[in-house]
Amino acid sequence: MTEISLTLPSGEQKTIPAGTTVAEALKELVSNKERKQTIAARLDDRLVDLSMPITAAAAFAPITIDSPEALEILRHSAAHVMAEAVLALFGKEVQVAIGPAIADGFYYDFDRAEPFTPDDLARIEEKMQELVALAAPFSRETMSSAQAIALFEKSGQRYKVELLKDLGAETVSLYRQGDFVDLCRGPHLPHAGWLKAVKVIKLAGAYWRGDEKNQMLQRIYGTAFFDPKDLKAYLLQIEEAKKRDHRKLGKELELFAVSDQVGPGLILWQPKGALLRKIIEDHWREEHYKNGYELLFTPHIARRDMWKTSGHLDFYGENMFSPMEIEEVSYQLKPMNCPFHIGIYNTRKRSYREFPLRWCELGTVYRFEKTGALHGLMRVRGFTQDDAHIFCRPDHLEEEIFNILDLNLHILKTFGFESYEVYLSTRPEKSVGSDEHWDQATAALKLALEKKGLAYAIDPGEGVFYGPKIDIKIKDVLGRSWQCSTIQVDFNLPERFEMTYTGEDGKEHQPIMIHRALMGSLERFIGVLIEHYAGAFPVWLAPAQARIMNITDAQGDYAEEVYAELRRGGVRVEKDLRNEKLNYKIREAQMQKIPYMLIIGDKEVEARQVTVRLRNGDNLPAMSIPEFAALIAGENEAGRTGACNS
């Protein structure tokens, strides 16, 4: 019998008979304890089932329940069991489409004449538990595409037939568990009995293959973990996330709205939301001024020819709105601000002595998003980018990137984000520019990250078409990641727009352009802020920092006097002088998440003071109006410097 060599993760080599299954090999290669925790294996770069025969020498690594790949295998297997449960409950005439594992669980798409209901989801979960108890093995079969097509045609599963015909492979793999068979590459769990912690979560709609011209399917979401404790923690997090949903809080706190009459994905900022946005914008402008930036304003539309020159029509056209004709000239809503800043640069000749030029703009842009993809403030059609472009010489590049990182992390800290993930995104397949420029830009970004001492991961092929980039994903209080900050190096646009400067040698040179956004879009960033703080913003950010409330009408005049004095002192203050019970007023202020309640009774009028109550129910000592204004001023300063963001 032929012997083959396997290389273990430790580097040690072991020989086994050719044709030995992964499960059999594990008995010889790992401890009994590790073997019991192993659900699959990696042969070279390929994940395989335990039943897979090993026929050639390879690097061999067991995939245990603690491995990074394990949850995906578990959840993909759970998707198959869910599909099996649906067919068992609702009949074989239900069409099954696709059912992948995703970041936090899995889903499966179904085509069924009747809509699923919440009660149906409970029944599906119950049926899944019954199937899990049977512990049916996941069995892999290989057959020709023709055989697989015949199999699924016989069972009436037309989506599988379509996938097979489009795939066009000679042979395909299928998986069976119990009475269910599915087209799948695998791998899967050894058997369904591993699914000890599974939950069916919600129902949504999804077009077949993501194309709105196709059939709308019913998508059932679920999640699965190896440990029931992990499932419990995840479900608690989901409940907490629901409480923090920025769409719900945005409505309750009267921050923003969306109107069908205006159009989907177009945000209407209400007074409190507009004030919150002003606070953020003012802070942004002040910090940029301190860091040597100059402010720009640019139009919302431009000639379509400009977007041809920039390359956006070629590389980004599907995300742009349709053109408009003005005096027989085609114009387009801007999806980006960068060409406008280049237009300002090109208004006159530039000298090497002027660099670096740091120009920033809170510029509103418009991008076409499909209606089904729109989501509150997180995914919209019109949004304001905290945009900036730095034009510099090659000898400035590294230092400018380093300075951007400094400002970036400072800004994030002031808003309460000190946990983040950093990615260096490299050249995509569809790109422009020379290898030399790409290598130079990538090296500069990498060096700046290393000098800053920031741990980062490489995100291969995820750069933009004109250059590599750094992406910073902030983590909120629930540990969720949000893409906000980006730093991009661009040699392409300066070349396309023939940008030059006169060098020290008297010759014309091409500047380097750095694109960067620290918060991304204000809409998305504010949505993240709402969920991060559950609407209870730190004092410096709160649209209303205090609310005055009188106990009886007798204190009305003094309350008005306090209100006017605090407004003059820069405090964002409201008043509630209604003839209502004090507890009712307090409860309403707490529901509006206002940091301070200033209570005025006869005693406060006589002492020319206010009683200060916090939104958490605690009380501060009574204080004068100047003392309270000074308290707010101190909190504002601490918040803006990042010393306090709770």
C-alpha positions in Angstrom: 0.0 0.0 0.0 1.3 3.4 -1.0 2.4 5.7 1.9 1.9 9.4 1.8 3.4 12.2 4.0 1.4 14.7 6.0 3.0 17.8 7.4 1.5 18.8 10.8 1.2 22.5 12.0 4.2 21.9 14.2 6.3 21.0 11.1 6.5 17.4 12.1 5.9 14.9 9.3 3.8 11.7 9.5 3.2 9.0 7.0 -0.2 7.3 6.5 -1.5 4.9 3.9 -3.0 6.6 0.8 -6.8 6.6 0.9 -7.0 7.0 4.7 -9.9 9.2 5.7 -9.3 12.3 7.7 -11.2 10.7 10.7 -8.9 7.7 10.6 -5.8 9.9 10.3 -6.8 11.9 13.3 -6.6 8.8 15.5 -2.9 8.6 14.7 -2.0 12.2 14.5 -3.7 14.1 17.4 -4.6 13.4 21.0 -7.9 11.8 21.8 -9.1 15.1 23.5 -8.3 17.2 20.4 -9.9 14.6 18.1 -13.2 14.8 20.0 -13.1 18.6 19.3 -12.3 18.3 15.6 -15.1 18.8 13.1 -13.1 19.1 9.8 -9.5 19.4 8.5 -7.4 21.6 6.2 -5.4 19.8 3.5 -3.0 22.4 2.1 -5.5 25.3 1.4 -8.6 23.2 1.2 -11.1 22.6 4.0 -12.4 19.0 4.0 -14.9 16.8 5.9 -13.7 14.1 8.3 -14.9 11.5 5.8 -12.6 12.7 3.0 -10.0 10.2 1.8 -6.4 11.6 1.8 -4.8 10.6 -1.5 -1.7 12.8 -1.8 0.9 14.4 0.4 -0.3 17.6 2.0 0.0 20.1 4.9 -2.5 18.8 7.4 -4.3 20.8 10.2 -7.3 19.7 12.2 -10.2 22.2 12.5 -11.4 22.2 16.1 -14.3 24.0 17.5 -11.9 26.8 18.6 -10.5 27.3 15.0 -11.4 30.5 13.2 -13.2 28.5 10.4 -15.3 26.4 12.8 -18.2 28.7 13.3 -18.7 29.1 9.5 -18.8 25.3 9.1 -21.2 25.0 12.0 -23.5 27.7 10.7 -23.5 26.4 7.1 -24.5 23.0 8.4 -27.3 24.7 10.4 -28.6 26.3 7.2 -28.9 22.8 5.7 -30.8 21.6 8.7 -33.1 24.6 8.6 -33.9 23.9 4.9 -34.6 20.3 5.8 -37.0 21.4 8.5 -38.8 23.8 6.2 -39.4 21.1 3.6 -40.5 18.6 6.3 -43.0 21.1 7.6 -44.3 22.9 4.5 -43.9 20.3 1.8 -41.5 19.4 -1.0 -43.1 22.0 -3.3 -41.3 24.8 -1.4 -38.3 25.9 -3.5 -35.0 26.1 -1.8 -32.5 28.7 -3.2 -29.2 29.3 -1.3 -28.2 29.1 2.3 -24.8 30.4 3.3 -23.1 31.1 6.6 -22.7 34.9 7.2 -20.8 37.0 9.7 -23.1 36.4 12.7 -25.1 33.4 11.6 -26.7 32.0 8.5 -29.8 32.3 6.3 -31.6 30.3 3.7 -33.8 31.7 0.9 -37.1 30.0 0.0 -39.7 30.5 -2.7 -43.1 29.7 -1.2 -46.6 30.9 -2.3 -47.7 31.7 1.3 -45.6 34.0 3.5 -43.9 32.6 6.6 -45.2 34.0 9.9 -43.5 34.4 13.3 -45.3 31.3 14.5 -43.8 29.4 11.5 -40.3 30.5 12.6 -41.0 29.0 16.0 -42.2 25.7 14.4 -39.1 25.6 12.2 -36.8 26.0 15.2 -38.7 23.3 17.0 -38.4 21.0 14.0 -34.7 21.7 13.7 -34.2 20.6 17.3 -35.9 17.3 16.5 -33.6 16.8 13.5 -30.6 17.7 15.6 -31.6 15.0 18.1 -31.5 12.4 15.3 -27.8 13.3 14.7 -28.0 12.4 11.0 -24.6 12.4 9.3 -23.7 14.9 6.6 -22.7 12.7 3.6 -20.8 14.1 0.7 -21.5 12.7 -2.8 -19.7 13.6 -6.1 -21.5 13.2 -9.4 -21.6 14.7 -12.9 -23.5 17.9 -13.5 -25.9 16.1 -15.7 -26.7 13.6 -13.0 -27.2 16.4 -10.5 -29.5 18.4 -12.8 -31.6 15.2 -13.4 -31.8 14.7 -9.6 -33.0 18.2 -8.9 -35.3 18.3 -11.9 -37.0 15.1 -10.5 -37.5 16.8 -7.1 -38.8 20.0 -8.8 -36.0 22.3 -7.3 -35.7 24.7 -10.2 -33.3 27.1 -8.5 -30.7 24.3 -8.0 -31.1 23.4 -11.7 -30.4 27.0 -12.7 -27.3 27.2 -10.5 -26.0 23.9 -11.9 -26.5 25.0 -15.5 -24.8 28.4 -14.8 -21.9 26.7 -13.0 -21.1 24.6 -16.0 -18.8 22.2 -14.1 -18.1 18.6 -15.2 -18.6 17.3 -11.7 -20.2 18.8 -8.5 -20.6 17.8 -4.9 -23.8 17.3 -3.0 -24.5 16.8 0.7 -27.2 14.7 2.2 -28.5 14.7 5.8 -31.7 12.7 6.5 -34.1 13.2 3.6 -32.5 16.5 2.5 -30.0 16.9 -0.4 -28.3 20.1 -1.4 -25.8 21.3 -3.9 -22.8 22.4 -1.9 -19.0 22.4 -1.8 -18.8 21.8 1.9 -17.3 21.0 4.3 -19.9 20.2 6.9 -20.1 18.9 10.5 -19.7 15.1 10.9 -23.4 15.0 11.9 -26.3 17.3 12.9 -25.9 16.4 16.5 -23.2 19.0 16.9 -25.9 21.7 16.6 -26.6 22.1 20.3 -27.2 25.9 20.3 -29.3 27.1 17.3 -31.8 29.9 17.0 -34.1 31.0 14.2 -34.1 34.8 14.4 -36.0 36.7 11.8 -37.6 36.8 8.3 -36.8 39.2 5.5 -37.2 39.5 1.7 -34.5 39.0 -0.9 -34.4 39.0 -4.6 -33.1 35.8 -6.3 -29.4 36.5 -7.0 -29.8 40.1 -5.6 -31.5 41.2 -8.8 -34.7 43.2 -8.3 -35.9 41.9 -11.7 -36.0 38.4 -10.3 -38.4 36.6 -8.0 -38.7 38.0 -4.4 -37.8 35.1 -2.0 -38.4 34.7 1.7 -35.1 34.8 3.6 -35.0 33.1 7.1 -32.1 34.1 9.3 -30.7 32.1 12.1 -27.5 31.7 14.2 -25.7 28.9 15.8 -22.9 28.5 18.3 -21.0 25.5 19.8 -21.7 26.7 23.3 -25.3 27.5 24.5 -23.7 30.2 26.7 -22.4 32.0 23.6 -25.9 31.8 22.0 -27.5 33.3 25.1 -24.9 36.2 25.1 -25.5 36.8 21.4 -29.3 36.9 21.9 -28.9 39.4 24.8 -26.8 41.5 22.5 -29.5 41.4 19.8 -32.0 42.7 22.3 -29.7 45.4 23.4 -29.1 46.4 19.8 -32.8 46.6 19.3 -33.1 49.1 22.1 -30.2 51.1 20.6 -31.6 51.0 17.0 -30.9 54.5 15.7 -34.0 54.5 13.6 -36.2 53.9 16.7 -34.3 56.4 18.8 -34.0 58.9 16.0 -37.8 59.0 15.9 -38.3 59.0 19.7 -35.7 61.7 20.3 -36.9 63.7 17.2 -33.5 63.8 15.6 -34.2 62.9 12.0 -36.9 61.6 9.7 -37.4 60.1 6.2 -40.4 61.1 4.1 -41.9 59.1 1.2 -42.9 62.4 -0.3 -39.3 63.6 -0.3 -37.9 60.2 -1.4 -36.2 57.2 0.2 -32.7 57.5 1.5 -32.9 61.3 1.8 -32.6 62.5 5.4 -34.6 65.3 7.0 -32.8 66.7 10.0 -35.2 67.9 12.7 -34.2 70.7 15.1 -32.5 68.5 17.7 -30.7 66.4 15.1 -29.6 69.5 13.2 -28.2 70.9 16.5 -26.4 67.7 17.2 -25.0 67.8 13.6 -23.9 71.5 14.1 -22.0 70.5 17.3 -20.2 67.8 15.4 -19.5 70.0 12.4 -18.2 72.9 14.5 -15.9 70.6 16.4 -14.7 69.1 13.2 -13.9 72.5 11.7 -12.1 73.8 14.8 -9.9 70.7 14.9 -9.0 70.9 11.2 -8.2 74.6 11.6 -5.8 73.8 14.5 -4.2 71.2 12.3 -3.4 73.4 9.3 -6.4 72.7 7.1 -8.3 75.3 5.0 -12.0 75.1 4.4 -13.6 74.7 1.0 -17.2 74.8 -0.4 -18.0 73.2 -3.8 -21.2 72.7 -5.9 -23.5 69.7 -5.9 -23.4 69.2 -9.7 -20.8 69.3 -12.4 -20.5 68.7 -16.1 -20.6 65.1 -17.0 -17.3 65.4 -18.9 -15.5 66.1 -15.6 -16.6 62.7 -14.3 -15.3 61.1 -17.5 -11.9 62.8 -16.9 -11.8 61.6 -13.3 -12.7 58.0 -14.3 -15.7 57.9 -12.0 -18.0 57.2 -15.0 -15.9 54.2 -15.9 -15.3 52.8 -12.4 -18.2 54.2 -10.4 -21.0 54.9 -13.0 -23.5 52.4 -11.6 -23.5 54.2 -8.3 -24.2 57.6 -9.8 -27.5 59.2 -10.5 -28.7 59.7 -14.1 -27.4 62.9 -15.8 -29.5 66.0 -16.3 -29.5 68.3 -19.4 -29.0 72.0 -18.8 -28.7 74.2 -21.9 -27.9 71.2 -24.0 -25.0 70.3 -21.7 -25.0 67.1 -19.6 -24.5 67.6 -15.8 -24.4 65.0 -13.0 -24.9 65.0 -9.2 -21.6 64.5 -7.5 -20.8 61.2 -5.9 -17.4 62.5 -4.7 -15.8 65.9 -3.8 -12.3 65.2 -5.1 -12.5 66.6 -8.7 -13.8 69.9 -7.3 -10.8 70.3 -5.0 -8.6 69.6 -8.0 -10.5 72.3 -9.9 -9.5 74.8 -7.1 -5.9 73.6 -7.3 -5.8 74.2 -11.0 -7.1 77.8 -10.8 -3.4 79.0 -10.9 0.1 77.7 -11.1 1.5 76.2 -7.9 5.0 76.3 -6.4 6.8 73.6 -4.4 7.0 76.1 -1.6 3.2 76.0 -1.1 3.1 72.4 -0.1 1.5 70.7 1.6 -1.9 72.0 0.8 -4.6 70.7 3.2 -8.1 71.4 2.0 -11.2 70.1 3.8 -14.9 70.2 3.1 -18.1 68.9 4.6 -19.4 68.1 1.2 -22.8 66.6 0.4 -22.7 63.9 -2.2 -25.3 61.7 -3.9 -25.0 58.0 -4.7 -27.6 55.6 -6.1 -28.4 52.8 -3.6 -31.2 50.3 -4.3 -34.2 50.9 -2.2 -33.8 47.5 -0.5 -30.3 48.4 0.6 -31.3 51.7 2.3 -31.1 51.6 6.1 -31.9 54.6 8.3 -28.8 56.8 8.5 -26.4 53.9 7.7 -27.2 53.6 4.0 -28.6 56.6 2.3 -28.7 58.3 -1.1 -27.6 61.8 -0.1 -24.9 62.2 2.6 -22.3 64.6 3.8 -18.7 63.4 3.8 -16.1 64.9 6.2 -13.8 65.0 3.2 -10.3 66.4 2.9 -7.6 66.2 0.2 -3.9 66.9 0.8 -1.7 67.8 -2.1 1.9 67.2 -1.4 5.4 66.5 -2.7 6.8 62.9 -2.5 9.0 63.9 0.5 5.9 65.0 2.4 3.9 61.8 1.9 4.9 59.7 4.9 4.7 62.6 7.4 1.3 63.7 6.0 -0.1 60.2 6.4 1.3 60.0 10.0 -0.4 63.4 10.8 -3.7 62.2 9.4 -3.6 59.2 11.6 -2.9 61.4 14.6 -5.9 63.6 13.9 -8.0 60.7 13.0 -7.5 58.8 16.2 -7.9 62.1 18.2 -11.3 62.8 16.5 -12.5 59.3 17.2 -11.4 59.5 20.8 -13.3 62.7 21.4 -16.5 60.9 20.3 -15.9 57.9 22.6 -14.3 55.4 20.2 -11.0 54.1 21.4 -11.3 50.5 20.1 -10.9 49.9 16.4 -9.5 47.6 13.7 -7.1 48.8 11.1 -6.7 47.4 7.5 -4.3 48.2 4.7 -6.1 47.6 1.5 -3.9 46.8 -1.5 -4.3 47.0 -5.3 -7.5 45.6 -6.8 -7.7 43.7 -10.0 -9.5 46.6 -11.8 -7.2 49.6 -11.3 -5.1 52.3 -13.0 -1.6 53.6 -12.5 1.9 52.2 -12.6 3.4 49.5 -10.4 5.9 52.0 -9.2 3.3 54.4 -8.0 1.3 51.6 -6.3 4.4 50.3 -4.6 5.4 53.7 -3.4 1.9 54.6 -2.0 1.5 51.2 -0.3 4.9 51.4 1.3 4.1 54.9 2.6 0.9 53.8 4.2 2.5 50.8 5.7 5.4 52.8 7.2 3.1 55.3 8.7 1.1 52.6 10.4 4.2 50.9 11.8 5.7 54.2 13.0 2.4 54.9 14.8 2.5 51.5 16.4 -0.8 50.5 15.0 -1.5 46.8 14.5 -3.1 46.2 11.1 -4.2 43.4 8.8 -3.7 43.3 5.0 -7.0 43.4 3.0 -5.7 42.1 -0.3 -7.3 43.6 -3.5 -9.6 46.0 -1.6 -7.9 49.3 -2.5 -9.8 51.8 -4.6 -9.2 51.9 -8.4 -6.7 54.8 -8.1 -4.6 53.7 -5.1 -4.2 51.8 -1.8 -5.8 52.8 1.4 -6.0 52.5 5.1 -9.4 51.7 6.6 -10.2 52.1 10.2 -13.3 50.3 11.6 -14.4 51.6 14.9 -16.0 49.4 17.5 -19.0 50.5 19.5 -20.0 49.7 23.0 -21.5 46.4 21.9 -18.3 45.4 20.1 -19.8 45.9 16.6 -17.5 47.2 13.9 -18.4 50.2 11.7 -16.4 51.4 8.7 -15.8 55.1 9.0 -12.2 56.4 8.5 -10.3 56.0 5.3 -6.9 57.3 4.0 -6.2 56.9 0.3 -3.1 57.7 -1.7 -3.7 58.8 -5.4 -1.3 59.3 -8.2 -4.0 58.8 -10.8 -6.2 61.9 -10.5 -3.3 64.4 -10.5 -2.2 62.7 -13.8 -5.7 62.7 -15.3 -6.3 66.4 -14.5 -2.7 67.4 -15.5 -1.9 68.8 -12.1 1.6 70.3 -11.8 3.7 72.4 -9.6 7.0 74.2 -10.2 9.8 72.4 -8.4 12.9 73.8 -6.8 14.7 72.8 -10.1 12.3 75.1 -12.1 10.7 72.1 -13.8 7.1 71.0 -13.7 6.3 68.1 -11.4 3.1 66.2 -10.5 1.8 66.4 -6.9 0.6 63.5 -4.9 -3.0 63.6 -3.7 -4.2 62.0 -0.4 -7.9 61.5 0.0 -9.2 61.1 3.6 -12.3 61.0 5.6 -12.2 60.6 9.4 -15.9 60.0 10.2 -16.9 58.8 6.7 -20.3 60.3 6.3 -22.0 62.5 9.0 -25.2 60.5 8.5 -23.6 57.1 9.1 -21.4 58.5 11.9 -24.3 60.0 13.8 -26.2 56.7 13.4 -23.3 54.9 15.0 -23.1 57.6 17.8 -26.8 57.2 18.5 -26.5 53.4 18.9 -23.1 53.7 20.8 -24.7 55.9 23.4 -28.2 54.5 23.2 -29.3 58.2 22.5 -27.9 59.3 25.9 -25.1 61.5 24.5 -22.3 62.9 26.7 -23.1 66.4 27.8 -20.9 68.2 25.2 -22.8 66.4 22.4 -26.3 66.5 23.8 -28.7 68.7 21.7 -30.4 69.6 25.0 -28.0 69.7 27.9 -30.6 70.7 30.5 -34.3 71.1 30.9 -35.8 73.6 33.4 -39.0 72.5 35.2 -41.0 74.4 37.8 -43.1 72.8 40.5 -46.0 75.3 40.3 -46.9 78.3 38.2 -45.6 80.5 41.0 -42.0 79.9 39.9 -42.7 80.6 36.2 -41.1 84.1 36.1 -37.9 82.9 37.8 -37.8 79.8 35.5 -38.0 82.1 32.5 -35.2 84.3 33.9 -33.0 81.1 34.4 -33.8 80.0 30.9 -32.7 83.3 29.4 -29.5 83.5 31.4 -28.4 80.0 30.6 -29.1 80.6 26.9 -26.9 83.7 27.0 -24.2 81.6 28.8 -24.1 79.1 25.9 -26.0 76.3 27.6 -28.3 74.3 25.3 -31.4 74.5 27.6 -35.1 73.7 27.3 -38.0 74.6 29.6 -41.0 72.7 30.7 -43.3 75.1 32.5 -46.5 73.1 31.9 -49.0 72.7 34.7 -48.1 69.1 35.2 -46.9 67.0 38.2 -43.1 67.3 38.7 -42.6 63.5 38.5 -44.3 63.4 35.1 -42.0 66.1 33.8 -38.9 64.3 35.2 -40.0 61.1 33.6 -40.4 62.8 30.2 -37.0 64.4 30.4 -35.4 61.1 31.3 -37.1 59.5 28.3 -35.6 62.3 26.1 -32.2 61.4 27.7 -31.5 65.0 28.7 -28.4 65.0 31.0 -29.6 67.6 33.6 -33.0 68.5 35.0 -33.1 71.9 36.7 -35.9 71.9 39.3 -37.3 75.2 40.6 -39.6 75.5 43.6 -40.2 78.3 46.1 -36.9 77.5 47.9 -34.9 77.8 44.7 -36.6 81.1 43.8 -35.7 82.5 47.2 -32.1 81.3 47.1 -31.7 82.3 43.4 -30.5 78.7 42.7 -31.7 75.5 41.0 -31.8 71.9 42.2 -29.9 69.7 39.7 -31.0 66.2 39.0 -29.1 63.8 36.7 -30.8 61.7 34.1 -29.8 58.5 36.0 -31.8 59.8 39.0 -29.0 61.1 41.2 -29.0 64.7 42.5 -26.3 67.3 42.8 -26.2 70.0 45.4 -28.2 73.1 44.6 -26.2 75.7 42.8 -26.5 79.2 41.3 -27.0 79.8 37.6 -23.4 80.9 37.0 -22.2 77.8 38.8 -24.3 75.5 36.6 -23.2 77.3 33.5 -19.6 76.8 34.6 -20.3 73.1 35.1 -21.6 72.8 31.6 -18.7 74.8 30.2 -16.3 72.4 31.9 -18.0 69.3 30.5 -18.0 70.9 27.0 -14.3 71.4 27.2 -13.6 68.0 28.6 -15.7 66.4 25.9 -14.0 68.3 23.0 -10.5 67.3 24.2 -11.5 63.7 24.7 -10.9 63.8 28.4 -14.6 62.8 29.0 -16.9 61.1 26.6 -19.2 59.2 28.9 
